[in-house]
Amino acid sequence: METGAKSRILIADDELAILETTKAILEDDGYEVLTVQAADEAMSAVEANGFDLVLVDYKMPGNEHLELVRVLTEQYTECPVIVFTGYPSLPSAIEALHLHVFDYLPKPVDVDNLRKRVAEA
């Protein structure tokens, strides 16, 4: 990335309130953020624009079985993926981590932890 360029983040979640809140937090931190509400929109955005990081809701249209996460981690290996979910469980965390996601965060996401993990990614 060129010097001074903002890191580009895609947030994919079917909950509008989560999208708006997370986008505002990350934009306040200086990131360029795009939001989408379905997996097919996320794939189109990634294919067209490329991103430095993708945050994906575990349960959203088109990602019910982590299909989006699987494609992202297999085909876009240079782009870290953080999965976040309102239904955290040990099996879903293990499944996500087996797909080599950067992190798995339960909702509601702790803002300080989100900022830390995004910066590390």
C-alpha positions as CSV (number, residue, x, y, z in Angstrom):
1,M,0.0,0.0,0.0
2,E,1.3,3.4,-0.8
3,T,2.5,5.7,2.0
4,G,-0.4,7.7,3.5
5,A,-3.1,5.5,1.9
6,K,-5.9,4.5,4.2
7,S,-6.4,0.8,4.9
8,R,-9.6,-0.4,3.2
9,I,-12.0,-2.5,5.3
10,L,-15.1,-4.4,4.2
11,I,-17.8,-5.1,6.8
12,A,-20.4,-7.8,5.9
13,D,-23.3,-8.1,8.3
14,D,-27.1,-8.4,7.8
15,E,-27.7,-6.1,10.9
16,L,-27.8,-2.5,9.8
17,A,-27.1,-1.2,13.4
18,I,-23.9,-3.3,13.6
19,L,-22.8,-2.1,10.2
20,E,-23.4,1.6,11.0
21,T,-21.8,1.4,14.5
22,T,-18.7,-0.6,13.4
23,K,-18.2,1.6,10.3
24,A,-18.3,4.8,12.4
25,I,-15.8,3.3,14.9
26,L,-13.4,2.3,12.2
27,E,-13.8,5.5,10.1
28,D,-13.0,7.5,13.3
29,D,-9.7,5.5,13.4
30,G,-8.9,6.6,9.9
31,Y,-9.9,3.5,7.9
32,E,-11.8,3.6,4.6
33,V,-14.9,1.4,5.2
34,L,-17.5,-0.2,2.9
35,T,-20.5,-2.1,4.3
36,V,-22.7,-4.8,2.7
37,Q,-25.5,-6.9,4.0
38,A,-25.1,-10.2,2.2
39,A,-22.4,-12.6,1.1
40,D,-23.0,-12.1,-2.6
41,E,-22.5,-8.3,-2.2
42,A,-19.4,-9.0,-0.2
43,M,-17.9,-11.2,-2.9
44,S,-18.7,-8.6,-5.6
45,A,-17.1,-5.9,-3.5
46,V,-13.9,-7.9,-2.9
47,E,-13.6,-8.9,-6.5
48,A,-14.1,-5.3,-7.7
49,N,-12.1,-3.4,-5.1
50,G,-9.8,-5.5,-3.0
51,F,-9.6,-4.8,0.7
52,D,-6.9,-4.9,3.4
53,L,-9.3,-6.6,5.9
54,V,-12.8,-8.1,5.8
55,L,-15.1,-8.4,8.8
56,V,-17.8,-11.0,8.3
57,D,-20.8,-11.9,10.4
58,Y,-20.9,-15.7,11.1
59,K,-24.7,-15.9,10.3
60,M,-25.9,-13.8,7.4
61,P,-27.5,-14.5,4.0
62,G,-25.1,-16.5,1.9
63,N,-22.8,-17.3,4.8
64,E,-24.9,-19.7,6.8
65,H,-22.2,-22.4,6.6
66,L,-19.2,-20.0,6.3
67,E,-19.3,-20.2,2.5
68,L,-18.1,-16.6,2.2
69,V,-15.4,-17.1,4.8
70,R,-14.2,-20.2,3.0
71,V,-13.8,-18.4,-0.3
72,L,-12.1,-15.4,1.2
73,T,-9.6,-17.4,3.1
74,E,-8.8,-19.8,0.2
75,Q,-8.8,-17.3,-2.7
76,Y,-7.8,-14.0,-1.0
77,T,-5.1,-15.3,1.3
78,E,-3.4,-11.9,1.5
79,C,-6.6,-10.3,3.0
80,P,-7.2,-11.2,6.7
81,V,-10.7,-12.1,7.7
82,I,-12.2,-11.5,11.1
83,V,-15.5,-13.3,11.9
84,F,-17.9,-11.9,14.4
85,T,-21.1,-13.4,15.7
86,G,-24.0,-12.9,18.0
87,Y,-24.2,-16.7,18.6
88,P,-20.7,-17.6,19.8
89,S,-20.0,-21.2,20.5
90,L,-16.9,-23.4,20.7
91,P,-17.8,-25.5,17.6
92,S,-18.3,-22.3,15.5
93,A,-15.1,-20.8,16.8
94,I,-13.2,-24.0,15.9
95,E,-14.8,-24.1,12.5
96,A,-13.8,-20.5,11.8
97,L,-10.3,-20.9,13.0
98,H,-9.8,-24.1,10.9
99,L,-10.5,-21.8,7.9
100,H,-7.5,-19.7,9.0
101,V,-9.5,-16.5,10.0
102,F,-7.4,-13.9,11.7
103,D,-9.8,-13.7,14.7
104,Y,-13.3,-14.7,15.9
105,L,-15.1,-12.1,18.0
106,P,-18.4,-12.5,19.9
107,K,-21.0,-9.7,19.6
108,P,-21.5,-7.3,21.1
109,V,-17.9,-6.6,20.1
110,D,-15.8,-4.9,22.7
111,V,-14.8,-1.6,21.0
112,D,-11.2,-1.6,22.4
113,N,-10.6,-5.2,21.4
114,L,-12.1,-4.6,17.9
115,R,-9.7,-1.6,17.4
116,K,-6.8,-3.7,18.6
117,R,-7.5,-6.7,16.4
118,V,-8.2,-4.6,13.3
119,A,-4.9,-2.8,13.8
120,E,-3.1,-6.1,14.2
121,A,-4.7,-7.6,11.2
